[in-house]
Amino acid sequence: MMMEVDCFAAMHTRLHSFMKAGMYTDVNFVIGTCTIKAHKAVVASCSQVFQTMFDTSMNEAHTSEVVITDVDEKAFSVFLDYIYIRDVGIVKNYVRELLMLADKYDIEPLALVCDNVIQCSLTAENAVESLLLANLHRRDRLKNQITLFIKGHLNDVSATANWAKLDDNFKVMNGIFQSFLPGNVGASNSELDKVRWTFQNKNWIEPAHPSPLIVDGYSDVVLLVKPTKGPTGHDKLPILIHVEYENKLKKLFPLYLKIVTYAGKWNTLISISTCNLMPLFPNSKGSFQVFITCIPNVTPYQMNIEVSAKKAEPITQHPLLKTVKDYKHRFADAVVVVANVRFPVHKLVLAERSAFFSNIFDKTQNEYRIDGMAENTFKTLLNYMYSNCLPEKVDLPLLKGAEQFQLNELSRFCFSTLQKSITFDNAIEMVTKAEELQLDKFSTEVIEFMAKEPNIVAKSPKWPKMRNHANVLKKLLYRMKK
């Protein structure tokens, strides 16, 4: 019986034995103090790079000597062994070095073998290094496979020491982020800061079960708002807004209720302050009613009614606070220096309002310096401490200052106001600024927002700014994984 013989395999095996014995060789590979002899025809047949090297006026063509500096003797010896005999079994122990050499000398079959070995050997411990290696050598298919592995094992991979190696590689981290982008978007925030009803053809269109209205910035103050009376056909149409409330706070809560009725492009604004008529007492439940009168012949359908609520300003309750807000320097007994600007202050006022100042003030010192804060930010904080009036404009540095001075109510107000101002246009700027200011809670809030529409976020022209904020990108990945 005649046996089938693989002539090419037999020939390559013979050539390999000639190479090992140094027989008929015509090129020397010098690695440090070691020299490995080989055959130009064999290595050039596998690599266009070697063929060009031996055919041109390069030094290697004249000297028949190639100096290797990027791997050690053993790894390059295995590289030559693979070129001669194509034994995939020898690749595993030197896969990193062999992938580098396959890339350098353009030997795609060896690169594919390395890809397969790396993919089959993936673990949580080596996934990040494998991804960086695939990125370095432009192995796109391998990168995709490793990225999918990381996506499926994010908790384990992110717990390894190697995870930190992605901090300086936005491109790779962005690739992981892109793998998490869903086809469809999640739902929006369930907590409402306003409720709306539509009045169409003289009939109410409203939810069967009205959602509770969370008072802006105060999750412990909840209202259930609903219209209880519709049109009656009279010229003047009374609409009764019934409000049930629960104040879970341990203090009096002065409520400010705003009702807006509008149709088409025009608005009729009805603002009702209930701070004197209906203060919400500590740990109490109750209800009250508000009447709205609209004229059907003037108010076109469809008409909308929108109700929102917030805490009443102290100035609304105590008009004399307007004069306190413009405090004078008389009787000041300390100076606070912010951004090289001197602010005369009263220790008693600041210490009473802020635990921060209460802790730093003493009898022997009259000048105090606050570093890392802008002049305008401190002015706003000072106005609040003197008057208890919430500011008209809020930004992240103000939130940081409120937290630093332990002004809890202002901090909560700033947080809530900024939270409602998050958009896909400003989310990246807000989250990166929040990270810089170490506002971890607000940063998490923005990340929650971004995770709802990651496709939109990733297409933003501001997305490259994330390059310097790898930690934010990691947090976004964790949120998308949930």
N, C-alpha and C positions, 0 to 999 in steps of 0.2 A: 504494500500500500504506500503510495507516494504522499509524503508530508508536505503541507504548504508552508513555505518559509517567507518571512517578511524580510525581503532583501534590503530594503531601506534601513530597517532597524538594525539588521546585522552590520550593514556598512557603517552606520553611525556609531555602533558599539566599537567597531574596529578603529574608526577615526578617534574615538574617545580614548581608547587604549594607547594609540600613537601619541595623543596629546599628553597623557599622563606620563608616558615614557620619554617625552621630549623628542620623538622621532618625526622627521620631515617638517618640523615647525619652521615658521618664517616670521613670527612676530613675538615680541616679549612684552608682557604686561608687568609693570613694576609697581609693587604695592609696598611702600616703605623699604625695608631691606630685603624683601622677598621678590623673586621673579618667577612668573608663571608663563611657560611657553605654550603657544597655540598656533593654529593655522589660519592665515588671513582668509582663505577661501571659505572656510566654515563659518567664521564669525561674520564675515561680510555678507554671506548668503542669508543670514538671519536679520541683519540690521543695515538699513540704508545709511545710518550714521557712520558705521564702521566702513562701509563701502566707499563713502565720500572721503573719509579720513585716509584710506589707503590709496585712493585713485588720484588725489590732488597733490598740490605742492606743499601740503602741510608737513610739519616736521616728522610726523609718524610715518609718512610714505617713504621718507628718505632714511630714517634711522631704524625703522621697523621696531620702534619702542614706544609704548603707550604708558604714560604715568597715571596711575589711579590714586586719587587722594581722598575720595569721599566714603569708601568702605574699607573694611579690613581684609586681610588675605583670605580668611576662611569664607567670608561672604562672597568675594569675587570668584573664588574657586568653585563654589556652588553655582554661581551664575554661569560660568563656563560649562560646568557639568550639564546644566539644563540645556544650554545651546546645543550641545553635542547629542545628548541622549533623550531629551524631553521627558524626564522622569518627574512627574508632578509630586511624587512622594518626598522629594528633597526640598520642596519650597517652604513648607510650614515653619521650620525653625528660623528661617531668614526672610520672612515674607516682607518686612518693612524695607530691608536693604534691596531685596530683589525687585520690589515695586519701584523703588527709586531708580534702579539701574534700567529696568524695562522702560521707564518714562524717559530717562536720559538718552538711551540708545534706540528708542522707538521700536521696541520689540513687543507688539501688541499681544501675541499669543501668551507670552509670559505674564503680561499685565493682567490678562483675563484670568489666568490661573491664580494669581495673587488676589484678585478681586474675590474669587470664589472661596479661597482659603480664609480671607478676612471675614467675609459674610458668614461663613459656617462656624466661625470661632467667636462670634460676637457675644459679649457678656456686658453686664452693667458696668463692670470695672474698666473694660477696654473700649467701650463704645465711643467715648469722646475722642480718645487718641486715634481711633480708627477713622472717625469722621474727619478729623484734622488732616490725617494722612491722605485720605481720599481727596479732600479739597486741595491739598498741596500739589497732588499729581493729576488733578483735573479728571478724576474718575467719576463722572457724573452718575452713571448707573449705580455704582457702589455707594455714592453719597445718598442717593434716594433710598436705597435699601437700609443703610445705617440710620438715616433720619426716621424711617418708618419704625425701626427697632426702638429708637429712643422715644418716639411718640407712644409706643405701646408699653414702655417700661420707664416712663419719665420719673416716677417717684424714686425708683431704685438708682437710676443713672444720676439724678440730681443730688443724691445723697453721697456720691463718691467724691474723693478729693479732686479727681480730674475735671469735674464739672466747672471748677473755677477757671480752667484753661480757656473757656469760651468767652470770658469777660473781654478779652482784647480782640475778638474776632467777630465783628458785627455780621459779616457776610454769612458765616456758618450759622451763627445764632438766628439770623433772619431766615435762613433756609429751614431751620427747625420750626420757627414760628409759622412760616408759610404752609407747612404740612398740617398745621392744626386748623387752617381756615375752613370753616364749614361751608356747605353749599347754601344752606338756609340760615336765617337769623333767628335768635331767640326772642323771647318776649320782653316787653319793657317793664320798668319798675312798677310794682303793684301799689306802692304808696302814693296817694294822690295829694297834691297841694291845692287842688281846686276841684269843684264839681260843676257840671254844666247840664242844663236842660234845654230842650228845644221846644218852642211854642209854635206849632204849625197848624194852619187852618182851624184855629181856635181849639185845638186839642193838644194836651201834653204828650210829648214823646219823652219818656224817662225810663231809667232802669227799673226793673221789677224790685230789685233789692239794691237800694242806693249804697254806694261804697262809703266807708267812713272817711271823713276829711281829717287828715293829720295836720295840726297847726304847724305852720312853718317853723321848723327848728325845734319843735317840742313834741316828741313822740308820746309823751304822757298826757297830752291834752288832745282829746279826740272828740270830733263833732259828727253828728249824723244830721245832714241838712236835706230837706225836701220841701217842695211846694205842696201845700195841702188844699189849695183851692184854685180852680181854673177859671175860665171866662164865664161871665154870667149874662152877657148880652147888653149890659149897661154901657153908657157912654164912657164912664170911667171904670176901668177894670181893676179891681183889687186882687192882688196876688199875695197870698200869705206864705211866707217862708218860715217853716217850723224847724227849730234847731234844738236837738238834744245834745247835751255835752257831758263829758266826764273829765274832771281835773284830778289826775292821779298824783299831782305834785303836793308837796307838804307846805305850799305857800300860796298866797292869793295870786290869781292870774288875771290881769286886766286884758280883756279880749278886744281886738279890733277886727270888725267884720267888714269886708268889702263886697258889694254886690254890683255887678256890671250887667246892664241889659244892652243888647245891641242887635242891629239888623242891617244886613248889607254892609256898607262901608262906614256907617256912622255909629258912634257910641253914645249912649247916655250913661254917665257914671253916677251911681248913687253910693256914697261912702257913709257908712254908719259906724261910729265909734261907740262901743258898748262899755268902755272902761268905767264910766260912772254909773250907767244904768244897770249893767249886768256884769259885775266882776265875778269870776269863777272862784269860789271859795276852796280852800285846801281840801283835798280828798273828798270831793263832792260830785254828785250827779244832779242834773237839772235840765230845764228846757226854757226857751223863750221864743218869741215870735216877732217877725219883722214884716211890715206891710209894704208892698210896692204898688203904686198906682200908675197905670199906663193907659193911654188913650188909643183904642183900637183903630180909629180913623187916621191917627197920626203915626202910630207905631206899625210899620208894615210887617207882615208875616213873610218869611219865617223869622221869628224873634228868638233870641237866645238869652238865657239868664245864667250867669256864671258867678259862683260864690267862692271866695277865698278868705282865709283868716290868718292873723298873726298876732303876736303880743303887742299891746298898745304901747306907744312911746311914753316914757315918763313925762315928757313935756306936755302931752295931751292931758295927763292927769294933774300935773303941777306946773302951770304956766310960768311960775317964778323961776323955774329951772333955766329958762332962756337967758336970764341974767347971770346965773351961775356958770353957764357954759362959757361965757366971755369973761372968765375969771381974770382978776388983776394980780399984779405982782405984790400987792400990799401984804405985809405980814409973812411973806415967804421966809422959810427957815432952812431951806436947802436948795442946792442947784444940781440938776441932772444934766450931764454933758452927753449929747448924742451927735455923732458926725461933726464934732468940733463946734456944735451950737449949744449955748448954755440956756437951760430952761429953769427959771425960778419956780419952785414948787413948795407945797405945804406938806410936811411929813405926815401930819395927822390924817389928811385926806387920802394920800396915796397908800399909807399903811392900812387904813381902814378898808380900802377897796381891793388891795392887792397883797396876797400873802408873800409875793416876791419882795415887794418893798418893805413889808413888815419885818422880813427876816434880815434885810441888809441895813436898814436904818439904825443908827445908834446916836447917843447924845453927843459924842465927841467929834463926829465927822459930819461935815455939812456939804461936801461935794462928792458926787457919785458919777461914775462913767458907765455908759451902756455901749458895748461894742457890737458891731455887726448889724446895726439897725439904721435905716434911713431917717432923715429929719422929719419928713412928712408922715412917716409911719408913726413915729413917736408922738407927733402933734395930735394925730387922730386918737391914739391910745390915751393921751392926756385929757383930751376933750371928753372922752367916754368916762374916765375915772372921776372927773369933776362933775359931770352933768348926768351921767347914766343914759345919755342919748346915743342910740345906735347910729353908726355912720351911714351916709348915703352911698359911698363907694367902698367896695371891699376888694381886697386882693390877697394873694397868698402871704406876702410879708406881714400883712396885718394879722392874718390868722396865726402866723408864727409868733408875732409879738403878743397876741392875746394869750397864747399858750404859755409863753415865757413868763408873762406877768401873772399867770394863773387867774385870768379874768374869764371865768367859766361861761358866763352868760354871753359875753361878747364872742368868745371862741365858738360856742354853739351857733350863734347867729352867723358868723363868718363862714363856718363850715357849711351850713344849710344854704346860704346865699350862693356860695361858690359852687356847691354841688348842683344847684339848679342852672348854673351858667355853663356847665360842661357841654360842649358840642364836638362834633367830629373835626371841626376846623381848629379848635383850640386844645383838644384833649392831649396831644403829644406835648405841646408847650406846657400845659398845666401839670402833667404827670412828671415831666423832667424837672420842672421848677420845684415841685413838691418834694421830689427826691433830694434835690440840692439843699432844700431847707429842712430836710429830715422830718417832713410832715407825713409820717408813715400811714396814718389813718386816712388822710385825704388822698394820698397816692393810691392806696388800695381802692378807694371809691372810684377814682378815675379809671383804674385798671378794670374794675367791674363794668364800667360803662363801655370801655374799648372792647371788652370781650364779647359784648352783644353783637357788634358789627365789625369783626376783625377784617373782613374784606375791604370795607371802606377805609379803615384805619391804615391798612397796609398800602393802599393806593394814594394816600395823602402825600403831597409834595414835601411835607415836613417829616415824613418817615425816616429819612437818613439821619435826622437828629438823634435817633435812637442809637446810633453808632457809639456814642459816648455814654450810653446808659444801659449797659448789658444787664444790670441787675433788674431794671424795669422790664426788659424783654423776658427775662426768666420768670418774673412774677406773672406776666401776662400769659406765658406758657402754662404755668401751674393753674391759672384760673380757667383757661380754655380746656384743660385736661379734665376738670371736674364735670 
